Amino acid sequence: MKQLVTAEQMRAYEGYLMETLGIPSLLLMERAAGYIRDAAAELLKGRRNPVILVVSGCGNNGGDGLAAARMLSEEGAQIIVSVIGDPNRSTESRNLHADILKRMKIPFCPDLQQGLDKAPDLIIDAVFGIGVNRELGAEYLDAVRQINRYRAQHEDVRVLSVDLPSGLHTDSGIPLPEAVYADVTVTFGSPKRGMYINEGRRYCGSVICRSIGPEGTDTADFLMAWDDIGKLLPKRDPLGHKGTFGKVLCIAGCESMPGASILNARSVLCCGAGMVKVLSESANRELLMQTVPEAMFTPMDTIDEVLLQKELEWADTVLLGSGLGKERAAAFLESDALKNCDKRMIIDADGLNALAEQMDFLKMRKERGLVTFLTPHPGEFARLFPNASEKGRQDPEAVRMLAKEYGIVLLAKSATTLVTDGGNMYYNSLGSDALATAGSGDVLAGILAAVSCVIKDPLQAAVYADALHAMAGQKAAGQIGTAAVSASEIIKMIPKVTESR
């Protein structure tokens, strides 16, 4: 899995390369330029004598773009350069490349619009990279808007950003206040946090990450990759029995939302758990038995503390809340049996809404060293943690702090889900809008319940479950189209993902 870095960490890494290892800035720039050239050539494949507009800032990011311009010119492209900012404040390395281009008679346009008037096939955005941390000044904001407007008006034009789209905050993924919309972003060393959270994915397009030196970054943030994560699930014991692979109790599904318990149970079984029991309203029994005959059923209508305790003792993992209704979920959280339960617990959906008013439940479990998983979507996150900022659910440090404070494994669901136990943070960008469908969260909760029975490290269990859920959504979208994906289709694709690991 790739490490994700902040701007500060990236600058420290570049300092390590230049100051500790002694690699000259110009050599790093030349390596970066080669990667930019390769990505540009791929974007322009099939176009003869393409016109490329390089929009250069006055820092080393601009130098990367100018060095790439030289290489592309040597390969037959028509290059135009437009400089944004004050050239008198340029870095020495950037000026060297600018001087080379001028000696090569490559035209420099005095303003960006003149460059755009040359009808470029490709715009290389090399203005800022990771170098911006405050709102853009008027000149830079105007340049960003001109690039975006030209791209929107010319569907065949492509935009390639160097290291990061100009105007996008490196750490937060928030535009300041606008950023370049790139088709491809070529970044160096390690991907940046802001590429994957908040609006970062919208602006970056496809991300290409290339090495510029030996590894040397120290970070606790990682980008999920299925090739690595798929190996976390232990091989099944060929001599195992149904008790070997875990027993899951799903406390889920009210009379008006029976489907949630069904999706829970199907997901649990599809992910390899040996047994699943659903504790739900009596009215749901017949439907559950028709759709998931392998599941066991206990009616919750008349259950008392003694019977509930027996059910909890039977299970290895307890899943609470999917389609349960807030009042019913609250009653379970208040019960002595659940308060005394020492099993791994996943709290989802209505369980989270009820938990928001009973946060002492988490503190009690933390004090006992028990494993608790929370799976909030943005609305549930806001109810659980009202003091977090509006962007808190996509602020890695805020999410990490909350997980540590409450002693939980937190899956903060969004376009990029953040998964942490308060230590390492995993960013899941494998998902897509295929997962934006009713019942998708019930499927994730069921997957997590099953794998937590066999993956003993809680954080690894959460990372595996979240990645598997995303990959199943990807596979379903590939077969029937993103808009047609339902929760049931996600479940169907789980075996197709796991069989290929």
VMD Tcl script that draws the C-alpha trace (Angstrom):
set ca {
  {0.00 0.00 0.00}
  {1.21 3.49 -0.80}
  {1.89 5.97 1.96}
  {-0.04 9.25 1.91}
  {1.79 12.40 2.93}
  {1.13 15.99 3.91}
  {2.85 18.97 2.33}
  {5.15 19.23 5.34}
  {6.12 15.57 5.11}
  {6.78 15.90 1.39}
  {9.01 18.91 1.88}
  {10.91 17.04 4.57}
  {11.38 14.13 2.16}
  {12.66 16.42 -0.60}
  {15.03 17.96 1.94}
  {16.26 14.48 2.84}
  {16.94 13.69 -0.82}
  {18.83 16.92 -1.46}
  {20.56 17.59 1.85}
  {21.18 14.14 3.29}
  {21.63 12.11 0.10}
  {23.07 14.99 -1.91}
  {20.78 14.63 -4.94}
  {20.76 17.99 -6.79}
  {17.44 19.79 -7.27}
  {18.00 19.79 -11.05}
  {18.32 16.01 -11.10}
  {15.04 15.62 -9.18}
  {13.40 18.05 -11.59}
  {14.67 16.08 -14.58}
  {13.24 12.85 -13.20}
  {9.88 14.50 -12.56}
  {9.88 15.97 -16.06}
  {10.38 12.53 -17.58}
  {7.28 11.25 -15.83}
  {5.28 14.28 -16.98}
  {6.45 13.71 -20.55}
  {5.37 10.05 -20.41}
  {1.90 10.92 -19.06}
  {1.48 13.70 -21.63}
  {2.43 11.34 -24.47}
  {-0.17 8.84 -23.25}
  {-2.88 11.50 -23.14}
  {-1.99 12.64 -26.66}
  {-1.64 9.19 -28.19}
  {-2.77 9.24 -31.80}
  {-2.50 13.02 -32.23}
  {0.12 14.25 -34.67}
  {2.06 17.45 -33.94}
  {0.00 18.26 -30.85}
  {-0.07 21.76 -29.39}
  {0.82 21.83 -25.68}
  {0.36 24.85 -23.44}
  {2.55 24.75 -20.34}
  {1.23 27.06 -17.63}
  {4.23 27.60 -15.40}
  {4.46 29.05 -11.95}
  {7.69 30.58 -10.67}
  {8.69 27.84 -8.25}
  {10.13 24.38 -8.74}
  {6.73 23.05 -9.80}
  {6.95 25.42 -12.74}
  {10.47 24.14 -13.38}
  {9.16 20.56 -13.59}
  {6.69 21.69 -16.23}
  {9.30 23.62 -18.24}
  {11.72 20.69 -18.22}
  {8.92 18.46 -19.51}
  {8.18 21.07 -22.18}
  {11.75 20.73 -23.46}
  {11.42 16.96 -23.70}
  {8.05 17.13 -25.45}
  {9.37 19.70 -27.91}
  {12.23 17.35 -28.80}
  {9.61 14.70 -29.59}
  {7.72 16.91 -32.05}
  {5.10 18.70 -29.96}
  {4.41 22.39 -30.50}
  {5.07 24.05 -27.15}
  {3.69 27.34 -25.84}
  {4.57 28.65 -22.39}
  {2.59 31.03 -20.23}
  {4.06 32.22 -16.93}
  {1.86 32.99 -13.93}
  {3.43 35.06 -11.16}
  {6.49 37.28 -10.88}
  {9.50 35.84 -12.83}
  {11.78 38.01 -10.72}
  {10.92 35.79 -7.76}
  {11.57 32.51 -9.57}
  {13.79 29.76 -8.20}
  {17.21 29.29 -9.77}
  {16.35 25.82 -11.07}
  {13.15 27.02 -12.68}
  {14.97 29.94 -14.34}
  {17.56 27.59 -15.82}
  {14.85 25.62 -17.63}
  {13.12 28.80 -18.76}
  {16.39 30.04 -20.29}
  {16.86 26.76 -22.15}
  {13.38 27.03 -23.66}
  {13.99 30.59 -24.77}
  {17.23 29.55 -26.47}
  {15.21 26.84 -28.22}
  {12.94 29.62 -29.55}
  {9.91 28.23 -27.77}
  {7.35 31.04 -27.52}
  {6.44 32.56 -24.15}
  {3.04 34.26 -24.21}
  {2.75 37.41 -22.09}
  {-0.66 36.31 -20.82}
  {-2.54 33.05 -20.49}
  {-5.36 33.94 -22.87}
  {-2.89 34.32 -25.74}
  {-1.68 30.82 -25.06}
  {-5.24 29.48 -25.00}
  {-5.90 31.23 -28.32}
  {-3.34 28.87 -29.90}
  {-5.89 26.05 -29.45}
  {-3.81 23.66 -27.32}
  {-4.61 19.93 -27.30}
  {-3.09 19.60 -23.84}
  {-2.64 22.03 -20.96}
  {0.07 21.22 -18.43}
  {-0.77 22.88 -15.12}
  {2.56 23.51 -13.40}
  {1.68 26.57 -11.35}
  {1.70 25.49 -7.70}
  {1.73 21.77 -6.94}
  {1.92 21.41 -3.15}
  {3.03 25.01 -2.72}
  {-0.31 26.68 -1.93}
  {-1.83 26.81 1.56}
  {-3.98 29.94 1.44}
  {-6.61 31.41 -0.84}
  {-5.38 32.19 -4.33}
  {-4.60 35.77 -5.25}
  {-6.49 37.39 -8.11}
  {-3.93 36.56 -10.83}
  {-3.76 32.88 -9.88}
  {-7.50 32.52 -9.40}
  {-8.08 34.04 -12.83}
  {-5.62 31.56 -14.35}
  {-7.39 28.60 -12.73}
  {-10.74 29.83 -14.03}
  {-9.38 30.33 -17.56}
  {-7.97 26.81 -17.67}
  {-11.21 25.28 -16.37}
  {-13.34 27.32 -18.73}
  {-11.24 26.32 -21.74}
  {-11.38 22.66 -20.75}
  {-15.16 22.80 -20.34}
  {-15.60 24.41 -23.77}
  {-13.34 21.97 -25.65}
  {-14.20 18.34 -24.97}
  {-11.10 17.00 -26.76}
  {-8.69 19.05 -24.62}
  {-6.92 17.34 -21.74}
  {-5.41 18.87 -18.61}
  {-2.41 17.38 -16.81}
  {-1.53 18.75 -13.38}
  {1.97 18.49 -11.96}
  {2.09 17.06 -8.42}
  {-1.33 18.50 -7.48}
  {-3.98 20.57 -9.29}
  {-3.19 24.23 -8.70}
  {-5.48 25.72 -6.06}
  {-6.15 22.44 -4.22}
  {-4.98 22.30 -0.61}
  {-2.42 19.50 -0.29}
  {-3.59 18.21 3.08}
  {-7.35 18.83 3.11}
  {-8.42 18.43 -0.53}
  {-10.34 21.71 -0.30}
  {-10.11 24.19 -3.22}
  {-8.78 27.64 -2.26}
  {-11.44 28.65 -3.33}
  {-11.15 27.06 -6.80}
  {-8.72 24.59 -8.33}
  {-7.80 23.23 -11.73}
  {-9.87 20.28 -12.93}
  {-7.29 17.79 -14.15}
  {-7.80 14.70 -16.27}
  {-4.52 13.31 -14.94}
  {-2.35 14.35 -12.00}
  {1.26 13.17 -11.99}
  {2.56 13.29 -8.45}
  {5.99 12.45 -7.07}
  {7.36 10.51 -4.12}
  {4.05 9.67 -2.45}
  {0.40 10.55 -3.10}
  {-0.83 13.53 -1.10}
  {-3.67 13.33 1.45}
  {-5.73 16.00 -0.27}
  {-6.00 13.95 -3.44}
  {-8.40 11.55 -1.75}
  {-10.45 13.47 0.80}
  {-13.14 16.15 0.58}
  {-13.17 17.34 -3.05}
  {-9.71 16.11 -3.98}
  {-10.83 13.17 -6.10}
  {-13.09 15.46 -8.12}
  {-10.17 17.69 -9.13}
  {-7.28 15.22 -9.53}
  {-8.72 12.88 -12.13}
  {-6.52 9.81 -12.56}
  {-3.52 9.91 -10.23}
  {-0.13 8.66 -11.38}
  {2.48 8.42 -8.61}
  {6.14 8.08 -9.51}
  {9.26 7.67 -7.38}
  {11.95 10.35 -7.40}
  {14.26 8.67 -4.89}
  {14.59 5.96 -2.24}
  {11.87 5.62 0.37}
  {12.29 7.88 3.36}
  {8.87 9.19 4.38}
  {7.57 8.45 7.87}
  {3.77 8.50 7.93}
  {0.85 6.68 9.54}
  {-1.47 7.19 6.55}
  {-1.94 4.59 3.82}
  {-3.90 4.32 0.60}
  {-5.78 1.01 0.37}
  {-4.76 -1.38 -2.41}
  {-6.68 -4.63 -2.82}
  {-3.60 -6.56 -3.95}
  {-2.20 -6.06 -0.45}
  {-5.41 -6.06 1.60}
  {-6.83 -9.20 0.00}
  {-4.02 -11.17 1.68}
  {-5.22 -10.26 5.19}
  {-7.92 -12.94 5.29}
  {-6.53 -16.19 6.73}
  {-6.81 -19.37 4.69}
  {-9.72 -21.54 5.77}
  {-8.92 -24.59 7.86}
  {-9.80 -27.64 5.73}
  {-10.59 -29.51 8.96}
  {-12.74 -26.69 10.31}
  {-16.44 -26.89 11.13}
  {-19.16 -24.25 11.23}
  {-18.09 -23.14 14.69}
  {-14.52 -22.62 13.48}
  {-15.45 -19.76 11.18}
  {-17.47 -17.69 13.59}
  {-20.99 -17.11 14.85}
  {-22.64 -13.75 14.24}
  {-25.70 -12.36 15.99}
  {-27.48 -9.64 14.01}
  {-29.85 -7.52 16.10}
  {-31.53 -5.87 13.16}
  {-34.67 -5.14 11.20}
  {-37.91 -3.63 12.41}
  {-41.26 -4.51 10.81}
  {-41.04 -1.61 8.34}
  {-37.39 -2.37 7.38}
  {-37.02 -6.17 7.29}
  {-34.60 -6.01 4.38}
  {-31.75 -4.71 6.52}
  {-31.59 -7.91 8.56}
  {-31.76 -10.00 5.40}
  {-28.86 -8.09 3.83}
  {-26.90 -8.44 7.07}
  {-27.43 -12.20 7.17}
  {-26.69 -12.81 3.49}
  {-23.49 -10.77 3.70}
  {-22.35 -12.61 6.83}
  {-22.80 -16.01 5.18}
  {-21.34 -14.90 1.85}
  {-18.17 -13.83 3.66}
  {-17.59 -17.21 5.22}
  {-19.00 -17.08 8.75}
  {-20.15 -20.49 9.94}
  {-23.45 -19.41 11.47}
  {-25.66 -16.35 11.61}
  {-28.63 -15.72 13.86}
  {-31.03 -12.82 13.38}
  {-32.74 -11.26 16.36}
  {-35.65 -9.36 14.83}
  {-39.37 -8.72 15.06}
  {-41.65 -11.76 14.72}
  {-43.25 -10.24 11.62}
  {-39.92 -10.63 9.78}
  {-39.52 -14.34 10.41}
  {-41.29 -15.71 7.34}
  {-39.58 -13.31 4.94}
  {-36.17 -14.04 6.43}
  {-36.65 -17.81 6.24}
  {-37.76 -17.51 2.60}
  {-34.74 -15.46 1.57}
  {-32.00 -16.74 3.91}
  {-33.04 -20.23 5.01}
  {-29.53 -20.85 6.36}
  {-30.02 -18.22 9.06}
  {-31.40 -18.88 12.53}
  {-34.08 -16.60 13.95}
  {-35.03 -15.35 17.40}
  {-38.04 -13.02 17.86}
  {-37.19 -9.88 19.77}
  {-40.76 -8.95 20.66}
  {-40.78 -10.73 24.01}
  {-37.09 -11.24 24.69}
  {-35.93 -10.52 28.24}
  {-32.52 -9.87 29.80}
  {-31.87 -13.56 30.50}
  {-32.67 -14.68 26.95}
  {-30.73 -11.75 25.46}
  {-27.69 -12.65 27.52}
  {-27.85 -16.24 26.22}
  {-27.98 -15.03 22.64}
  {-25.01 -12.73 23.21}
  {-23.02 -15.53 24.85}
  {-23.64 -17.73 21.78}
  {-22.09 -15.22 19.39}
  {-18.48 -14.37 18.55}
  {-19.47 -11.02 17.03}
  {-22.57 -8.92 17.61}
  {-24.00 -6.57 14.98}
  {-26.48 -4.01 16.28}
  {-28.67 -1.51 14.51}
  {-29.27 -2.14 10.81}
  {-32.89 -1.18 10.12}
  {-33.69 -1.63 13.80}
  {-35.31 1.71 14.55}
  {-33.79 4.23 16.93}
  {-36.07 3.50 19.92}
  {-35.51 -0.23 19.74}
  {-31.74 0.28 19.34}
  {-31.71 2.60 22.34}
  {-33.48 -0.02 24.46}
  {-30.84 -2.61 23.59}
  {-28.01 -0.20 24.42}
  {-29.63 0.42 27.80}
  {-29.96 -3.28 28.59}
  {-27.65 -4.82 31.18}
  {-27.01 -7.77 28.89}
  {-25.55 -5.59 26.12}
  {-23.66 -3.42 28.59}
  {-22.03 -6.54 30.02}
  {-21.37 -8.14 26.63}
  {-17.65 -8.73 26.07}
  {-17.90 -9.79 22.41}
  {-16.74 -7.81 19.42}
  {-19.49 -5.40 18.51}
  {-20.40 -3.55 15.32}
  {-22.81 -0.65 15.75}
  {-24.46 0.49 12.54}
  {-27.32 2.65 11.27}
  {-30.05 3.12 13.91}
  {-27.64 1.76 16.49}
  {-25.44 4.78 15.79}
  {-28.35 7.19 16.02}
  {-29.26 5.78 19.43}
  {-25.62 5.66 20.51}
  {-25.29 9.41 19.87}
  {-27.37 9.92 23.02}
  {-25.57 7.21 25.03}
  {-21.86 7.80 24.37}
  {-20.99 6.51 27.84}
  {-21.63 3.06 26.35}
  {-18.42 3.48 24.31}
  {-16.41 4.76 27.24}
  {-17.50 1.75 29.29}
  {-16.35 -0.64 26.57}
  {-13.08 1.25 26.17}
  {-12.35 0.90 29.89}
  {-12.82 -2.86 29.56}
  {-10.58 -3.08 26.49}
  {-13.39 -4.37 24.26}
  {-13.44 -4.09 20.47}
  {-16.14 -1.83 19.05}
  {-16.58 -0.92 15.38}
  {-18.60 2.12 14.28}
  {-19.66 2.57 10.64}
  {-21.19 6.07 10.36}
  {-22.15 7.77 7.11}
  {-21.82 11.59 7.12}
  {-25.16 12.26 8.82}
  {-24.56 9.67 11.52}
  {-21.03 10.97 12.03}
  {-22.41 14.48 12.64}
  {-24.89 13.16 15.21}
  {-22.26 11.08 16.99}
  {-19.63 13.81 17.08}
  {-21.46 17.18 16.95}
  {-18.38 19.07 18.13}
  {-16.34 17.97 15.13}
  {-16.15 20.53 12.35}
  {-18.39 20.22 9.31}
  {-15.40 18.79 7.45}
  {-14.38 16.69 10.47}
  {-15.42 13.39 8.94}
  {-12.85 14.00 6.18}
  {-10.19 15.46 8.45}
  {-7.80 12.57 9.11}
  {-6.46 14.01 12.34}
  {-9.95 14.66 13.72}
  {-11.10 11.14 12.82}
  {-7.95 9.63 14.32}
  {-8.42 11.61 17.53}
  {-12.07 10.53 17.91}
  {-11.20 6.87 17.41}
  {-8.49 7.13 20.05}
  {-10.68 9.07 22.49}
  {-13.52 6.53 22.39}
  {-11.40 3.40 21.97}
  {-13.11 2.37 18.74}
  {-12.33 1.26 15.23}
  {-13.96 3.97 13.17}
  {-15.04 3.61 9.56}
  {-15.98 7.16 8.56}
  {-17.86 6.45 5.35}
  {-17.69 8.87 2.43}
  {-16.45 8.93 -1.17}
  {-13.14 8.03 0.45}
  {-13.78 6.13 3.66}
  {-11.31 6.72 6.48}
  {-10.58 3.69 8.66}
  {-8.59 3.99 11.89}
  {-8.25 2.72 15.43}
  {-6.63 5.97 16.54}
  {-3.21 4.98 15.19}
  {-2.67 4.16 11.54}
  {-5.17 5.60 9.07}
  {-6.31 3.84 5.89}
  {-7.94 5.72 3.01}
  {-10.33 3.70 0.85}
  {-10.65 5.27 -2.59}
  {-11.63 1.93 -4.16}
  {-15.34 2.71 -3.83}
  {-17.54 4.59 -6.27}
  {-21.05 5.94 -6.52}
  {-22.11 2.35 -7.23}
  {-22.17 2.00 -3.43}
  {-24.56 4.94 -3.09}
  {-27.61 2.70 -2.92}
  {-30.05 1.70 -0.17}
  {-28.81 -1.23 1.88}
  {-25.16 -0.85 0.88}
  {-24.26 0.00 4.49}
  {-26.11 -3.09 5.75}
  {-23.93 -5.18 3.44}
  {-20.74 -3.57 4.76}
  {-21.85 -4.21 8.35}
  {-22.48 -7.87 7.56}
  {-19.11 -8.25 5.84}
  {-17.36 -6.69 8.82}
  {-19.22 -8.93 11.26}
  {-18.12 -12.04 9.40}
  {-14.47 -11.16 8.88}
  {-14.03 -9.88 12.43}
  {-14.61 -13.46 13.55}
  {-11.47 -14.66 11.74}
  {-9.19 -11.62 11.38}
  {-8.04 -11.09 14.93}
  {-6.47 -7.66 14.51}
  {-9.49 -5.29 14.67}
  {-8.03 -2.63 12.37}
  {-7.05 -5.21 9.77}
  {-10.56 -6.68 9.94}
  {-12.09 -3.25 9.29}
  {-9.68 -2.46 6.45}
  {-10.33 -5.82 4.78}
  {-14.11 -5.52 5.12}
  {-14.23 -1.99 3.77}
  {-11.98 -2.81 0.81}
  {-13.93 -5.98 -0.03}
  {-17.19 -4.03 0.03}
  {-15.73 -1.43 -2.35}
  {-14.29 -4.04 -4.71}
  {-17.62 -5.90 -4.86}
  {-19.28 -2.61 -5.80}
  {-16.67 -2.07 -8.51}
  {-17.26 -5.53 -9.94}
  {-21.04 -5.11 -9.90}
  {-20.76 -1.75 -11.67}
  {-18.52 -3.32 -14.30}
  {-21.15 -5.95 -15.07}
  {-24.43 -4.03 -14.98}
  {-23.50 -0.33 -14.85}
  {-23.04 1.94 -11.87}
  {-26.61 3.22 -11.66}
  {-28.09 -0.30 -11.67}
  {-26.11 -1.61 -8.70}
  {-28.22 -2.64 -5.71}
  {-27.17 -3.98 -2.33}
  {-28.07 -7.49 -3.45}
  {-25.83 -7.15 -6.49}
  {-22.95 -6.13 -4.22}
  {-23.41 -9.32 -2.21}
  {-23.42 -11.43 -5.39}
  {-20.04 -10.05 -6.35}
  {-18.31 -10.81 -3.04}
  {-17.27 -14.36 -4.07}
  {-15.97 -13.10 -7.41}
  {-13.67 -10.68 -5.58}
  {-12.47 -13.11 -2.93}
  {-11.90 -16.04 -5.30}
  {-9.31 -14.03 -7.22}
  {-7.21 -13.01 -4.22}
}
mol new
graphics top color blue
foreach p $ca { graphics top sphere $p radius 0.5 }
foreach p [lrange $ca 0 end-1] q [lrange $ca 1 end] { graphics top cylinder $p $q radius 0.2 }
display resetview
